Amino acid sequence: MKSSILEKLHKLLSGTNISLISLFITVIITMVLMRIDAYLAGFGGKGAFYLQVAFTKSNFMEVLSSWRSGGVDLLIGLIWLNYIYAVSYAVLFASAMAFFSAARRKLIPALISRFDLVTVVLPFAAALFDWISNTMLYLLFTGRSLKEELIMASSILSSMKWALVVLSLAIILKSYFSFRKAMKGGAPTAP
């Protein structure tokens, strides 16, 4: 029987090396982005998260006015790091999901469930929304004016990204606890 593309992706992502490498890269970039965010916001300012979910031009401008001088130029200059970060956290989350489901199946032999196959795609969808949202922010900053529609669209996409990130983290926790239950000899729960 031929493996589907999702099964091949799941198998690739379930490897320990991919999980560890993506964890290392994601932790390093997270620390760098946290430092940049702290610099942008300064003492009492609003960080980049607030910019992502501003929704209106007035909220967007309020966030920008709370930043240090040169903050926008710094964000534009380092936007490429946000694109790499999206890929790194997507691979990390997907590999964690795949790793725990593969480890559970080693303890209690079963086929890869459809749930396991579909959920590894969720972090990549979040990364795609992140890329599009970052591109919109770049266009807002490099364009001649801040367009309300572009701010709203960017905020909607960022909100969708955050929803998928939270959902992915919940699935990782569920996968981890299903794996732990299988280790203790309990019957696995259906995903």
matplotlib code that plots the C-alpha trace (Angstrom):
import matplotlib.pyplot as plt

x = [0.0, 1.4, 1.9, 0.2, 2.1, 0.8, 2.1, 5.5, 5.5, 4.4, 7.2, 9.8, 8.7, 8.6, 12.4, 14.2, 16.8, 14.2, 12.6, 15.8, 17.2, 13.9, 13.7, 17.2, 16.6, 13.2, 14.5, 17.4, 15.1, 12.5, 15.2, 16.4, 12.8, 12.0, 15.1, 14.0, 10.5, 11.7, 13.9, 11.0, 8.6, 11.1, 9.7, 5.9, 5.5, 3.5, 5.3, 5.0, 2.1, -0.1, 0.8, -0.2, -3.7, -4.3, -7.2, -7.6, -5.4, -5.7, -4.6, -1.8, -0.6, -0.9, 1.4, 3.9, 4.0, 4.8, 8.0, 11.4, 12.8, 13.9, 11.7, 9.9, 13.3, 14.5, 11.4, 11.6, 15.3, 14.8, 11.5, 13.4, 13.9, 10.1, 9.9, 12.5, 10.8, 7.5, 9.1, 11.1, 8.1, 5.9, 8.5, 8.9, 5.2, 4.5, 7.5, 6.4, 3.0, 4.4, 7.0, 4.5, 2.0, 4.8, 6.1, 2.6, 2.2, 5.4, 4.0, 0.5, 0.8, -1.8, -2.0, -1.4, -4.8, -6.3, -6.2, -2.5, -2.0, -4.1, -2.9, 0.7, -0.5, -1.9, 1.4, 2.3, -1.0, -0.2, 3.2, 1.6, -0.8, 2.3, 4.2, 1.2, 0.7, 4.4, 4.3, 1.3, 3.1, 6.1, 3.9, 2.3, 5.7, 7.2, 4.1, 3.3, 0.3, -1.1, -4.3, -7.0, -8.0, -4.5, -4.2, -7.5, -6.5, -3.1, -4.7, -7.3, -4.5, -2.4, -5.4, -5.9, -2.2, -2.4, -5.5, -3.7, -0.6, -2.8, -4.6, -1.3, 0.0, -3.1, -2.7, 0.9, -0.1, -2.9, -0.4, 2.1, -0.5, -1.7, 1.9, 2.4, -0.8, 0.4, 3.7, 1.9, 0.1, -3.3, -5.5, -4.9, -7.6, -8.9, -7.5]
y = [0.0, 3.4, 6.0, 9.3, 12.6, 13.3, 9.9, 10.6, 14.1, 12.6, 10.0, 12.6, 14.9, 12.2, 11.9, 13.0, 15.0, 17.2, 17.8, 18.7, 20.9, 22.8, 23.2, 24.7, 27.1, 28.1, 28.8, 30.9, 33.0, 33.3, 34.8, 37.2, 38.3, 38.8, 41.1, 43.0, 43.3, 44.6, 47.1, 48.3, 48.7, 50.2, 50.8, 50.9, 50.6, 48.0, 45.2, 43.7, 41.5, 44.6, 45.7, 42.4, 42.6, 46.3, 46.0, 49.8, 52.5, 54.4, 51.4, 50.7, 54.3, 54.1, 51.0, 52.7, 55.9, 53.8, 52.4, 53.8, 56.0, 53.9, 51.0, 50.7, 50.7, 47.9, 45.9, 46.3, 45.5, 42.3, 41.1, 38.3, 36.8, 36.6, 34.5, 32.1, 32.0, 31.0, 28.0, 27.0, 27.0, 25.2, 22.4, 22.3, 22.0, 19.5, 17.4, 17.3, 16.1, 13.5, 12.4, 11.7, 10.0, 7.8, 7.0, 6.1, 3.8, 2.0, 1.2, 0.3, -0.7, 1.0, 2.7, 6.4, 8.0, 10.6, 13.0, 12.6, 13.1, 16.2, 17.9, 18.1, 20.5, 23.0, 24.6, 25.1, 26.8, 29.1, 29.8, 30.7, 33.1, 34.6, 35.0, 36.8, 39.0, 39.9, 40.7, 43.0, 44.7, 45.2, 46.7, 49.0, 50.3, 50.7, 52.1, 55.8, 55.5, 53.3, 51.8, 50.8, 47.8, 46.4, 46.9, 45.0, 42.2, 41.8, 41.7, 39.1, 36.9, 37.4, 36.4, 33.3, 32.5, 32.8, 30.6, 27.9, 28.2, 27.8, 24.9, 23.3, 23.6, 22.0, 19.1, 18.7, 18.5, 16.0, 13.9, 14.0, 12.9, 10.1, 8.9, 9.0, 7.0, 4.4, 4.2, 3.4, 0.6, 2.3, 2.0, 4.8, 7.3, 7.8, 11.1]
z = [0.0, -0.9, 1.7, 1.4, 1.4, 4.9, 6.1, 4.7, 6.2, 9.6, 9.4, 8.5, 11.3, 14.0, 14.0, 17.1, 15.1, 13.5, 16.8, 18.5, 15.7, 15.4, 19.2, 19.3, 16.4, 17.8, 21.3, 19.9, 17.6, 20.4, 22.7, 20.0, 19.1, 22.8, 23.1, 20.0, 21.3, 24.7, 22.9, 20.7, 23.6, 26.0, 29.5, 29.4, 25.6, 23.7, 22.0, 18.5, 19.6, 20.1, 16.6, 15.2, 16.7, 16.4, 14.0, 13.6, 12.3, 15.6, 17.7, 15.2, 15.5, 19.3, 19.4, 17.1, 19.2, 22.3, 20.5, 20.8, 18.0, 15.1, 16.1, 12.7, 10.9, 13.2, 12.6, 8.8, 8.8, 10.8, 9.3, 7.6, 11.0, 11.5, 8.3, 9.6, 13.0, 11.5, 9.8, 12.9, 15.2, 12.6, 12.2, 16.0, 16.8, 13.9, 14.9, 18.5, 17.5, 15.1, 17.7, 20.4, 18.2, 16.7, 20.2, 21.3, 18.4, 19.2, 22.7, 21.4, 17.8, 15.6, 12.3, 12.1, 12.7, 10.4, 13.3, 13.7, 10.0, 9.8, 12.9, 11.7, 9.0, 11.5, 12.6, 8.9, 8.4, 11.3, 9.7, 6.4, 8.1, 9.9, 6.6, 4.9, 8.0, 8.1, 4.4, 5.0, 7.9, 5.6, 2.9, 5.5, 6.7, 3.2, 1.6, 1.5, 3.9, 6.5, 5.0, 7.4, 5.3, 5.3, 9.1, 9.6, 7.2, 8.9, 12.3, 11.2, 9.8, 12.9, 15.1, 13.0, 13.4, 17.2, 17.3, 15.3, 17.6, 20.7, 19.1, 18.1, 21.6, 23.0, 20.6, 21.6, 25.2, 24.4, 22.4, 25.2, 27.8, 25.4, 25.1, 28.9, 29.4, 26.9, 28.7, 31.9, 30.2, 30.0, 26.9, 24.5, 24.0, 20.5, 19.1]

ax = plt.figure().add_subplot(projection="3d")
ax.plot(x, y, z, "-o")
ax.set_aspect("equal")
plt.show()
